[in-house]
Amino acid sequence: MNIRLPFGDDSVPVDVPDNWINGRSYRSFRFESDLDPSISIVNALEEPVGASFPDLVADKSEAVVVVDSGAWEALAPVLPAFLETLEQQSLAAGRHITILFTNSLWMPLDQEFLSEAVPEELSNRYTVQLHDPKSSPVAHLGTVGDGIPLEVNSTYVDSTLKILFGPVQPNVVMGFTGGRSMILPGLASETSIKGFYRYDLIANPKICYGVIRDNPLHIAASEALMNTGADFVVSPLLSPEGKIAEVVAGDGLQSVMTAISTAREKMRITLKEPMDIVITTGGGAPWDDTLFHVFNAVSGAVPVLKENSTIIVAARMSGGFGPRPLEALLMASRTPRGFEKKFKTGSNFVPGQWIVQRLYEMLREHEIILHAGPGMQADKLWEAGLTPATDLQEAVEVAMQSHGQRCKICALPDGPFSLPTFGAD
């Protein structure tokens, strides 16, 4: 079985001898980038899920459009077309339309982001704001989920027309991003975000990449969306190149769930039995530049693994571990036990700790072998609990010998764009 795995802007080969085991390479449906995504946006508004866009906005004289800042590069080319349609079909125009960008605690953006990323044709015409979890005025809306305090940006809560504009993608803790994730945690206060990423919630076994059933964070964020309201949601689906492939738009949570269902069905891969070894990839550029991004691909493989299995992942990782808080957490904890001892009580909360928590939970049960580019130091990977591999082919052969000749092995060449499963979730 000869396979090429995406690796940065290139790919790397790996071969699994057919006479050793019954191996397979599982490919998911590939989202193709739309040649003109602006037209897809307009078409989605004409055929929405649930609410009619013209009827919804016709008598509104002001609006808040929340934009997922983490996907701004993909959304920037198509947002102007949406705003133009909004102005044509409503009474809102110019400064009466607020573009409100989401933000986070662990990779916080500042006003420099707005000045560098937002083109002048938008900032000169519309009101542009960046949510700040620590200082933006918030409305106190009780609690959601398992006692998570709900404090949401007042500009959004007080608006008479609330629109969410951000992609639906598989996610490690929420199952999928999109819609509700732009409210909680995207527009939430520091207090809400800390409650959302509580140690005991992240430890819930129902939390899994690409799975929303019984997921406590999906449930909490969905309640947040319903409590704050969302009149209309635009949910692009992205291709492996990071471009818009399809667009689902419509009424609040209903349209978000439709977009999630569309993405999940196209990415789903059904296996007949659990695996001893899964060979996967970070997805190639732009998805495999840091451990933070590669974590998605690793998480996606977990549902189809036996106990004490091996995940072999190829990722360029030109950016190393990624944001500094992530590396600092890994180097400070060093072991799952060390991390648990330091953070389980919640008194030492550090933004981004949920990533390390989930990684260590996987390392308790599985070995993760990482074939990275020359910029990622092997000793740093060892310190983080990962096994570095300079030779991908050798890593596969050693893993096969370790699990024995009757071991089960498969490859997921689409990495984070694969959702392997044994059945419906």
C-alpha positions in Angstrom: 0.0 0.0 0.0 1.8 3.1 -1.3 0.6 6.4 0.1 1.6 10.0 -0.2 0.8 12.2 2.9 0.4 16.0 2.6 3.4 17.6 4.3 3.6 21.4 4.2 3.6 22.4 0.6 4.8 19.0 -0.5 4.1 15.4 0.5 6.0 12.4 1.9 5.7 8.8 0.8 5.1 5.8 3.0 4.6 2.1 2.1 2.8 -0.5 4.2 3.6 -4.0 2.9 0.4 -5.7 1.7 1.6 -9.1 2.8 2.1 -8.0 6.5 -1.5 -7.0 7.4 -4.8 -6.2 5.9 -4.2 -2.5 5.6 -6.4 0.1 3.9 -6.1 3.8 2.9 -9.4 5.6 3.7 -10.2 8.8 1.8 -13.0 11.2 2.7 -14.9 13.3 0.3 -12.7 16.2 -0.8 -14.1 19.7 -0.6 -13.1 21.6 -3.7 -12.5 25.4 -3.4 -15.2 27.4 -5.0 -14.1 29.4 -8.0 -16.3 32.3 -7.0 -17.3 32.0 -3.3 -19.0 35.5 -3.3 -21.7 34.1 -5.6 -22.1 31.1 -3.3 -22.7 33.5 -0.4 -25.5 35.3 -2.4 -27.0 32.0 -3.5 -27.1 30.7 0.0 -29.0 33.9 1.1 -31.6 33.2 -1.7 -32.1 29.5 -0.5 -31.6 29.7 3.2 -32.4 27.1 5.9 -35.5 28.2 7.6 -35.8 32.0 7.7 -36.0 34.2 4.6 -33.2 36.6 4.6 -35.1 39.5 2.8 -38.0 39.1 5.2 -35.8 39.0 8.2 -33.8 42.1 7.5 -36.3 44.2 5.6 -37.3 46.5 8.5 -34.0 46.6 10.4 -32.1 49.8 10.5 -29.0 48.5 12.3 -27.1 45.2 12.5 -24.2 43.5 14.1 -22.3 41.0 12.0 -20.0 38.8 14.1 -17.0 37.5 12.2 -14.8 34.5 13.2 -11.4 36.2 13.5 -9.7 32.8 13.4 -10.9 32.2 9.8 -10.6 35.8 8.6 -8.2 34.9 5.8 -10.9 32.7 4.2 -13.8 35.1 5.0 -12.2 38.4 4.0 -12.8 37.9 0.2 -16.5 37.2 0.6 -17.6 39.4 3.5 -18.0 42.5 1.2 -20.5 40.7 -1.0 -22.6 39.7 2.0 -22.6 43.3 3.4 -23.6 44.7 0.1 -26.6 42.3 0.0 -27.4 43.2 3.6 -27.5 46.9 2.7 -29.6 46.3 -0.4 -32.3 44.3 1.4 -32.4 46.2 4.8 -32.6 49.7 6.1 -29.2 49.3 7.7 -26.2 51.0 6.0 -22.7 52.3 6.6 -21.9 52.9 10.3 -25.2 51.4 11.4 -23.7 48.0 10.5 -21.1 46.8 13.0 -18.5 44.2 12.1 -17.6 42.6 15.4 -14.6 40.2 15.5 -14.4 37.4 17.9 -11.4 37.0 20.2 -9.9 34.6 22.7 -7.8 34.5 25.9 -5.0 32.3 24.8 -4.3 33.8 21.4 -5.6 37.3 22.0 -5.8 39.8 19.2 -5.4 43.5 19.7 -6.3 46.7 17.7 -3.3 46.1 15.5 -5.1 43.1 14.0 -7.9 45.4 12.9 -5.6 48.0 11.4 -3.6 45.4 9.5 -6.2 42.8 8.5 -9.3 44.8 7.8 -9.2 46.6 4.4 -9.9 50.4 4.4 -13.0 49.9 2.2 -14.6 48.1 5.1 -13.2 50.1 8.1 -14.1 53.4 6.3 -17.7 52.5 5.6 -18.7 50.3 8.6 -18.2 50.3 12.4 -15.5 47.8 13.1 -14.9 46.4 16.6 -12.8 43.7 18.2 -14.3 41.9 21.2 -12.0 41.9 24.3 -12.7 39.1 26.8 -11.2 41.1 29.6 -12.6 44.6 29.0 -15.5 44.7 26.6 -18.9 45.5 28.2 -20.9 42.3 28.6 -24.5 41.3 29.4 -25.0 38.9 32.3 -27.4 36.2 31.1 -27.3 33.6 33.8 -25.7 30.2 33.2 -25.6 27.5 30.5 -24.6 23.9 30.5 -23.1 22.6 33.7 -23.1 26.0 35.5 -21.0 28.0 33.0 -21.7 31.7 33.6 -22.9 33.3 30.4 -21.5 36.8 29.9 -21.6 38.0 26.3 -20.5 41.2 24.5 -23.2 43.9 25.0 -22.9 45.2 21.5 -24.1 41.9 20.2 -26.7 41.2 22.8 -28.3 44.7 22.4 -28.5 44.6 18.6 -31.9 44.2 16.9 -30.4 42.2 14.1 -27.8 39.6 15.0 -25.8 37.8 12.3 -23.1 35.3 12.7 -20.5 34.8 9.9 -18.0 32.0 10.4 -17.0 28.5 9.1 -18.1 25.1 10.3 -15.1 22.9 10.9 -14.3 19.8 13.0 -13.1 20.9 16.4 -11.3 19.1 19.3 -13.6 20.1 22.2 -16.8 21.3 20.6 -17.1 18.7 17.9 -17.5 21.5 15.3 -17.0 25.2 15.3 -19.5 27.5 13.7 -22.4 29.7 14.9 -22.6 29.0 18.6 -18.8 28.9 19.0 -18.7 32.5 17.9 -20.8 33.5 20.9 -19.3 31.1 23.5 -16.4 31.4 23.7 -15.9 33.9 20.8 -17.9 36.8 22.3 -17.7 35.8 26.0 -16.1 37.4 29.0 -12.9 36.0 30.7 -15.1 34.6 33.4 -17.3 32.7 30.9 -14.3 31.4 29.0 -12.7 30.0 32.1 -15.9 28.3 33.0 -16.2 26.9 29.5 -12.8 25.3 29.6 -13.0 23.9 33.1 -10.8 20.9 33.7 -13.8 18.6 34.6 -15.7 19.6 31.4 -12.7 19.0 29.1 -12.2 15.6 30.8 -15.6 14.5 29.8 -15.3 11.3 27.6 -18.1 12.6 25.3 -15.7 15.3 24.1 -14.3 14.2 20.8 -13.1 15.7 17.5 -16.0 15.9 15.1 -18.6 14.6 17.6 -21.5 16.7 19.0 -23.8 14.0 20.5 -23.8 14.5 24.3 -20.8 16.8 24.1 -21.2 19.2 27.1 -19.4 22.1 25.4 -21.6 21.8 22.2 -24.6 21.8 24.5 -23.5 24.8 26.5 -22.6 26.8 23.4 -25.9 25.9 21.8 -27.7 27.1 24.8 -25.7 30.3 24.7 -26.8 30.9 21.1 -30.4 30.3 22.0 -30.2 32.6 25.0 -28.6 35.5 23.3 -30.3 35.0 19.9 -29.0 34.8 16.4 -31.3 36.0 13.7 -29.2 34.6 10.8 -26.1 32.5 10.5 -23.7 32.2 7.5 -21.7 29.0 7.7 -19.0 28.5 5.0 -17.4 25.0 4.6 -13.7 25.2 3.9 -11.6 23.1 1.5 -8.2 21.6 2.5 -6.6 24.7 0.9 -8.4 26.9 3.5 -10.8 28.3 0.9 -14.6 28.4 0.9 -16.0 25.4 -0.8 -19.8 25.6 0.1 -22.0 27.9 2.1 -25.0 27.1 4.3 -27.0 30.0 5.6 -30.2 30.5 7.5 -32.1 30.5 10.8 -30.0 30.3 14.0 -29.1 26.9 15.4 -31.1 25.1 12.7 -28.8 26.3 9.9 -25.6 25.6 12.0 -26.8 22.0 12.6 -27.5 21.7 8.8 -23.9 22.9 8.1 -22.5 20.5 10.6 -24.4 17.6 9.2 -23.2 18.5 5.7 -19.6 18.6 6.7 -19.8 15.5 8.8 -21.4 13.3 6.1 -18.8 14.3 3.6 -15.9 13.8 5.9 -17.1 10.6 7.5 -15.2 7.3 7.0 -16.6 4.1 8.3 -14.2 1.4 9.5 -15.2 -2.2 10.2 -12.9 -2.7 13.2 -10.6 -0.9 15.6 -7.0 -0.2 14.6 -3.7 -0.9 16.3 -2.0 1.7 14.1 -3.3 4.8 12.3 -1.1 6.7 9.9 -2.3 10.2 9.4 -1.2 13.8 8.5 -1.6 17.3 9.7 -3.3 18.1 6.4 -0.5 19.9 4.7 -0.2 23.7 4.4 -1.8 25.8 5.9 -3.0 23.2 8.5 0.2 21.5 9.7 2.4 24.4 10.6 2.1 24.0 14.4 1.3 21.3 17.0 -1.9 23.2 17.8 -3.2 22.6 14.3 -1.8 19.0 14.1 -3.6 18.2 17.3 -6.8 18.1 15.2 -5.6 15.3 13.0 -4.4 13.3 16.0 -7.7 13.7 17.8 -9.6 12.6 14.8 -7.9 9.2 14.8 -8.7 8.4 18.4 -12.3 7.1 17.9 -11.1 4.1 15.8 -8.1 3.0 17.9 -7.8 0.0 20.2 -6.3 0.5 23.6 -2.5 1.1 23.7 -2.4 1.9 20.0 -0.1 4.0 17.9 -0.8 7.2 15.9 1.8 8.1 13.3 1.4 11.6 12.0 3.4 13.5 9.3 3.3 17.3 9.7 5.8 20.0 8.7 5.4 22.0 11.9 7.4 24.9 10.6 6.0 27.0 13.4 7.0 24.6 16.2 4.5 24.1 19.0 2.6 27.3 18.1 1.5 30.0 20.5 3.9 30.4 23.4 1.4 29.5 26.1 1.2 26.0 24.6 4.9 25.3 24.6 5.2 26.8 28.1 2.4 24.5 29.4 4.0 21.4 27.9 7.5 22.2 29.2 6.2 23.0 32.6 4.0 19.9 33.0 6.1 17.3 31.1 3.8 14.4 32.1 0.1 13.8 32.3 0.4 13.3 36.0 2.3 16.6 36.4 -0.3 18.5 34.4 -3.2 16.9 36.4 -1.6 17.8 39.7 -1.1 21.4 38.7 -4.4 22.2 37.0 -7.1 19.8 38.1 -8.4 22.0 40.9 -8.9 24.9 38.5 -7.1 27.4 40.8 -4.2 27.7 38.3 -6.2 28.2 35.1 -4.0 29.2 32.1 -5.5 30.1 28.7 -5.0 27.2 26.3 -4.6 24.5 29.0 -7.4 22.5 27.4 -5.2 21.6 24.5 -2.5 20.1 26.7 -5.1 18.4 28.8 -6.6 16.6 25.8 -3.2 15.8 24.5 -2.1 14.2 27.7 -5.3 12.2 27.9 -4.5 10.7 24.6 -0.9 10.0 25.6 -2.2 8.0 28.6 -3.6 5.5 26.2 -1.7 5.8 22.9 1.8 6.5 21.6 2.0 9.4 19.2 4.8 9.3 16.7 5.5 12.6 14.9 7.4 13.0 11.7 8.1 16.7 11.5 10.2 19.1 9.4 13.7 20.2 10.3 12.5 23.2 12.2 11.0 21.1 15.0 13.6 20.0 17.6 13.4 16.3 18.5 14.3 16.9 22.2 11.3 19.3 22.5 9.0 16.6 21.2 10.4 14.0 23.7 9.9 16.5 26.5 6.2 17.0 25.4 5.7 13.2 25.6 5.7 12.7 21.8 8.0 10.3 19.9 9.9 12.0 17.1 10.7 10.2 13.9 13.2 11.4 11.3 12.3 8.5 9.0 8.6 8.1 8.4 8.9 4.7 6.8 11.1 3.3 9.6 8.5 4.6 12.1 5.8 2.6 10.5 7.8 -0.6 10.3 8.9 -0.3 13.9 5.3 0.2 15.0 4.1 -2.8 13.0 6.8 -5.0 14.6 5.8 -3.7 18.0 2.1 -4.6 17.5 2.7 -7.9 15.8 2.1 -9.4 12.4 -1.7 -9.7 13.0 -2.1 -6.0 13.8 -4.7 -3.8 12.1 -3.4 -0.7 10.4 -5.0 2.0 8.2 -4.0 5.3 6.7 -6.0 8.6 6.7 -4.3 10.7 4.0 -6.8 13.5 4.5 -5.8 13.9 8.1 -8.0 16.5 9.9 -10.5 16.3 7.0 -11.3 12.7 7.9 -13.9 11.7 10.5 -13.3 8.0 11.0 -16.0 6.2 12.9 -17.7 2.8 13.4 -21.2 4.2 13.1 -23.5 7.2 13.6 -22.5 9.7 16.3 
